[in-house]
Amino acid sequence: MRHDDLDTVLLLHSSASSARQWDGLAAQLQGRWHVHALDLHGHGAQPEWLGAGPDDASFALADDAALAEPLLRGAGRVHLVGHSYGAAVALKLATLHPRRVASVVAYEPVLFRWLIDDDACSRATLDVLRIAGAIDEHLAHGDSAAAGECFVDFWSGTGSWAALPPHRRQAIAGRMGAVQRHFDAVIGEPRLRTVIPRLPMPLLLLGGEHTVPATRRIAELLRAALPAAVHETLPGMAHMGPLTHPHAFNRRVEQHLLAHDRRLAVLDTAP
């Protein structure tokens, strides 16, 4: 098997995390695939987003998707794996480059625009708008730690922020400006609801058994809109499932890649 025959797997992390989120999965996949874990704007080694120009004040999913485009142009078949905000970026990339993306694994993509358009007054929608507003307010007052607490406790439950070690709280607080842009991007994203159902590649759409109402409702909307995709609820997991249950999550991703890597499928069926 030649190294240059390998498919590529691109890993896209969640808000307030970094490419290091995927260290375990990358190690598990390395050797059978080229594996790249990307830091999104304002996370890990990636600088903050500064805008495309003096008149461009709004951040969009396409701005983080653009970070992956050089890899898509330079690789052959590329499989995308994303978690939360990273899953939304993965789906955006797939809509922008459908001929270059071989498959997508999306764990709880935060497609908040779709949620709002479905029912602007639902509990799930109001929860999202409440947390986005609280983050905006805390950051406007210069309190990134309070913004981080709102964010972490929303996804992981009350008291989760307080349970984090100080260095993790400091790291998350330092990324809350980028997280605020993520909320703005997914709330303002206008087109994914109409283009995602037309994606031609295999899609594995995952969620956690114990997730919050917002992502549970998004999963229901995706299931109705994409009946041909594979939809699975992973037992025991909440929104941060890829981090809290890495063994089960990583195994499911590997199974998907093995099923949709044409080169490996040929090898498996060869006499």
C-alpha positions in Angstrom: 0.0 0.0 0.0 1.6 3.3 -1.1 1.4 6.2 1.3 0.3 8.5 -1.4 -2.8 6.3 -2.0 -4.2 7.1 1.4 -7.5 9.0 1.8 -7.3 12.1 4.0 -9.3 12.7 7.2 -9.8 16.3 8.4 -10.8 16.8 12.0 -12.6 19.9 13.1 -12.9 20.7 16.8 -15.6 22.2 19.0 -15.8 25.8 20.2 -13.3 26.7 23.0 -11.3 23.6 22.2 -8.4 23.0 19.7 -7.0 20.5 17.4 -5.5 18.7 20.4 -9.1 17.5 21.1 -8.4 14.9 18.4 -5.0 13.5 19.6 -6.4 10.1 20.5 -8.5 9.7 17.3 -5.6 10.9 15.1 -3.3 8.4 16.7 -5.9 5.6 16.1 -6.4 6.5 12.4 -2.8 7.3 11.5 -1.2 4.9 9.1 -4.4 4.0 7.2 -5.3 7.6 6.4 -3.6 10.9 6.2 -4.9 12.7 9.3 -5.0 16.5 9.8 -6.5 18.2 12.9 -7.2 21.9 12.2 -7.1 24.7 14.7 -10.0 27.1 13.9 -9.6 30.9 14.2 -8.8 32.0 17.7 -8.1 28.5 18.9 -4.9 26.6 19.5 -2.1 27.9 17.3 -4.5 29.7 14.9 -4.6 33.5 15.3 -7.8 35.4 15.9 -9.9 36.3 12.9 -9.2 39.9 11.8 -11.7 40.2 9.0 -11.3 40.2 5.2 -11.0 44.0 5.1 -11.9 47.3 6.8 -15.6 47.1 5.8 -16.0 43.4 6.8 -17.1 43.3 10.4 -19.1 40.0 10.3 -17.7 36.6 10.8 -19.3 33.6 9.0 -18.9 29.8 8.8 -17.1 30.3 5.5 -14.3 32.1 7.2 -13.3 29.0 9.3 -14.1 26.7 6.3 -11.6 28.7 4.3 -8.8 27.5 6.6 -9.4 23.9 5.3 -9.6 24.8 1.6 -5.8 24.5 0.9 -6.0 20.9 2.2 -9.0 20.1 0.1 -7.3 21.4 -3.0 -4.1 19.5 -2.3 -5.6 16.2 -1.3 -7.5 13.5 -3.1 -10.5 12.0 -1.2 -11.1 13.9 2.0 -13.4 12.7 4.9 -14.5 15.3 7.3 -15.1 14.7 11.0 -16.5 17.5 13.2 -17.9 18.1 16.7 -20.4 20.8 17.6 -19.3 24.0 15.9 -16.7 22.0 14.0 -19.5 19.8 12.7 -21.2 22.9 11.4 -18.0 23.9 9.7 -17.7 20.4 8.2 -21.2 20.5 6.7 -20.5 24.0 5.4 -17.3 22.7 3.7 -19.2 19.8 2.2 -21.7 22.2 0.6 -18.9 24.4 -0.7 -16.8 21.5 -2.1 -19.1 18.5 -2.7 -16.8 16.9 -5.3 -13.8 17.0 -3.0 -15.5 15.7 0.2 -15.8 11.9 0.3 -17.9 11.7 3.5 -18.9 13.6 6.6 -19.2 12.6 10.3 -21.0 15.3 12.2 -21.5 15.0 16.0 -24.2 17.4 17.1 -23.7 20.2 14.6 -24.9 23.5 16.1 -27.1 24.6 13.2 -28.8 27.3 15.2 -30.2 29.2 12.2 -32.1 26.1 11.2 -33.5 25.7 14.7 -34.6 29.4 14.8 -36.3 29.2 11.4 -38.1 26.0 12.4 -39.7 27.6 15.6 -38.4 30.9 16.9 -40.4 30.5 20.1 -39.5 26.9 21.1 -37.7 26.2 24.3 -34.7 24.9 22.4 -34.5 28.2 20.4 -35.0 30.4 23.4 -32.3 28.5 25.3 -29.8 29.2 22.5 -30.7 32.9 22.3 -30.5 33.2 26.0 -27.0 31.8 26.3 -25.8 33.8 23.2 -27.2 37.0 24.9 -25.5 36.2 28.2 -22.1 35.6 26.5 -22.5 38.9 24.7 -23.4 40.8 27.9 -20.5 39.3 29.9 -18.0 40.0 27.2 -19.3 43.6 26.8 -18.5 44.1 30.5 -15.0 42.5 30.1 -15.9 39.4 32.1 -14.6 36.5 29.9 -14.7 34.1 32.9 -18.4 34.7 33.4 -19.0 34.2 29.7 -17.0 30.9 29.9 -19.1 29.7 32.8 -22.3 30.4 30.9 -21.0 28.5 27.9 -19.6 25.5 29.7 -22.6 25.1 32.0 -25.0 25.3 29.1 -23.4 22.4 27.4 -22.3 20.3 30.3 -24.6 21.2 33.2 -24.6 23.5 36.1 -21.4 23.3 38.1 -19.3 22.0 35.2 -17.3 25.3 35.0 -16.5 25.3 38.7 -15.3 21.6 38.4 -12.7 22.5 35.8 -9.1 23.0 36.9 -8.0 26.6 36.8 -5.8 26.2 33.7 -8.8 24.9 31.7 -11.0 27.7 32.9 -8.3 30.2 31.9 -7.9 28.7 28.5 -11.6 28.7 27.8 -12.1 32.2 29.0 -9.3 33.3 26.6 -11.3 31.9 23.7 -14.7 33.3 24.5 -14.3 36.1 21.9 -14.0 33.5 19.2 -16.8 31.5 20.7 -19.0 34.6 20.6 -18.2 34.8 16.8 -19.2 31.2 16.5 -22.6 31.8 17.9 -23.0 34.8 15.6 -21.9 32.7 12.6 -24.3 29.8 13.1 -27.2 32.0 14.1 -26.6 34.1 11.0 -25.9 31.3 8.5 -28.6 31.7 5.9 -28.3 28.7 3.5 -27.5 25.4 5.1 -31.1 24.4 5.7 -31.6 24.4 1.9 -28.3 23.0 0.7 -27.4 20.3 3.3 -30.3 18.0 2.1 -28.8 18.0 -1.4 -25.3 16.8 -0.3 -24.3 13.7 -2.4 -21.7 12.1 -0.1 -22.3 9.6 2.8 -23.3 11.4 6.0 -23.1 10.0 9.5 -25.0 12.3 11.9 -24.4 11.5 15.5 -25.8 12.8 18.7 -25.7 12.0 22.4 -28.4 10.3 24.5 -28.2 13.0 27.2 -27.8 16.1 25.1 -29.5 19.5 25.6 -32.9 20.3 23.9 -31.3 22.5 21.2 -29.1 19.8 19.7 -31.8 17.1 20.2 -34.2 19.2 18.1 -31.5 19.9 15.5 -31.0 16.1 15.2 -34.7 15.6 14.7 -34.7 18.3 11.9 -31.7 16.6 10.2 -33.4 13.2 10.4 -36.5 14.5 8.7 -34.6 16.4 6.0 -32.0 13.7 5.3 -33.7 10.3 5.4 -30.8 8.7 3.3 -28.1 9.7 5.9 -27.2 7.5 8.8 -28.5 8.9 12.1 -27.4 7.5 15.4 -27.8 8.4 19.1 -24.8 7.2 21.1 -25.7 5.9 24.5 -24.4 7.6 27.6 -23.2 10.7 25.8 -24.1 14.3 26.1 -23.0 17.2 23.9 -19.3 16.7 24.8 -19.4 13.0 24.0 -16.3 12.9 21.8 -14.3 14.2 24.8 -16.1 12.3 27.6 -16.5 9.0 25.7 -13.6 9.0 23.3 -13.2 5.3 23.0 -16.8 4.7 21.8 -16.8 7.8 19.6 -13.5 7.1 18.0 -14.5 3.5 17.3 -17.7 4.6 15.5 -15.7 7.1 13.4 -13.2 4.4 12.4 -16.0 2.1 11.4 -17.5 4.8 9.2 -14.2 5.5 7.5 -13.5 1.8 6.9 -17.0 1.5 5.2 -16.5 4.5 3.0 -12.8 4.3 2.0 -12.9 2.8 -1.5 -9.2 1.8 -1.4 -9.7 -0.2 1.9 -12.9 -1.7 0.6 -11.1 -3.1 -2.4 -8.3 -4.5 -0.2 -10.9 -6.1 2.0 -12.6 -7.9 -0.9 -9.5 -8.8 -2.8 -8.9 -12.6 -3.1 
